[in-house]
Amino acid sequence: MSGREEHLQSEEDLEAILRLAVRREGESSADLRARLVQSANELGVSPEALEEAERVYREQRKAELARADEEAEFREFRKSEWMGFVHHLIPYLIVNMLLIALDWLQSPELRWSLGPLFGWGIGLAFHFFFTLFPGDQSKDFRKWKQRRAKARA
């Protein structure tokens, strides 16, 4: 097999190469449409079949874009969930360091500062656990999208 034929192993390879060639030509969409019709005619594809194939392609492409948008929104949602945890963690660390310092300044042994440290720490541990292992988030995700839409409006 020659070097030119090694990369042609499937119909997908052929389509990918043709796509690259068309992009390099820099044709307008009208030129591309004319080439599509011409290619369909050469292959014996009826105008009705071509129109139906275009409609199906547009629907599939629209669904793919919608799915990609939904996935991007969900990643943003998860990021906001983690930021919520971080916004809980930072005050916990700062406040408890101050409480421990105050307790230690009053007496060399810690007495009262451990209560807030452990009490708040339990809540923080639950927040971390539910952020790390969220379970079904469809309801929370829907609510988050609604709040975000209101904030943008």
N, C-alpha and C positions, 0 to 999 in steps of 0.2 A: 504494500500500500504506500502511495507517495505521501509526502508531507502535507499536501493540500487536502487529501481525503481523510486523514487521521481524525480530524475534528468533526467530521460529518457522520454522526452515529445515530441520530434520531431526527424526527421532524422538528423537535424543539430547537435543535442546533441550527437547522435550516432557517427557521423563523427568526431566531436570534440574530443570525448573520444578516438576513434581509432587513431586519429592523435597524441594525447598526448602519447598513448601507444607505437606507432611506434617510436616516438622521444626518448622515454626513453630506447628503445632497442638499440639505437645507431647503427643501421645498415647502411651499405654502400649503395650507390645509386644502385649498381648492385643487392644487396639483396632486396632492396625496389622494384626494377623493377621486379624481380622474384616473389615477393609476390603479386605485382599488377597483373601480368599475371595469377598467380595461383588463386587469388580471382576472376578475370574476368572469368576464366574457371569454377570455382565453381558456379558462378552466371549464367552461360550460355551465357556470352557475347562473341560474335565472335571476333577474332583477328582484323578484319577490323573495327568493331565498337569501339573496344578499341583504335586502332590507330587513328581513327577519333576523338574520345573523347579527346585523348591526344593532338592532333593538335589544337582542339578548346580551350582546357584548356591553352595551351601555348600562343595562340593568345590573349585570355582574360587576362592572366597574364601580357603579354607584354603591352597590352593597359592600364591595371591598373597601371603598373610601369611608363609608359609614362605620364599618367594623374597625378600621384603623383609627378613626376619630374617637370611637368609643373606648378603644384600648388606651389611647393617649390620655383621654379624660380619666380613665380608671387609674392609670399610673400617677396622674396629678392628684387624684383623690387619696391614694395610698401615701403619697409624699406628704399631703396635708395631715394625714393621720399621724405620721411619724413626727411631723413638726409640732403637732399638738402634744405629743409625749415629751418632746424636747422642751417645749414651753412649760411643761409641768415639772420636768427634772431640774431645770436651771434654778427656779425659785426655791425648790426643795433643798438643793445644795447650798445656796447662798444663805437662806434663812437658818438652816440647821447648823451651818458653820458659825454663824453669829450667836445662836443660842448656846452652842457648845462652848464658845469663847466666853460668853457672859457667865455661864455656869462654872467654868473653870476658874475665871477670875474671882468669883465669890468664894470658892473653896477648891483645893487641889483635886478633889474627887468629884466626878460627875454625878449629879443627883437628879434633878428635874428635867434636864435637857434630853435625856434618853426617851422620855415619854413621847414628845412631839416627833422625835427622830423615827421611832418605830411606828407610831400611829400613822403619820403621814407616809412613811415608807411602805406600809401595807397597801395603802391606796395607790401609790406609785407603782408598786409591784404588780397590782391588778391591771393598771393602765398599760404597763409594759407587756404583760402577758396577752391582753386582748388586742394590742397593736401588733404583736408578733404573730399571734394565732387568731386571726379575726373571725374565722367561721364564715357564714353566709353574710355577705355585705351588700346584697342587692338593695335592701331597704335603705340602709345608711347612704349608699352611693346615690340613690334617687333623691334623697333629702339633700345631700350635698350639692347635687346638680341644680336643684331648685333654689337653694340658698345662693349659689354662685350666679345663677341667672338673674335673681332679684338684685343682687349687688351690682351686677353689670348694667342693669336697666336704669 
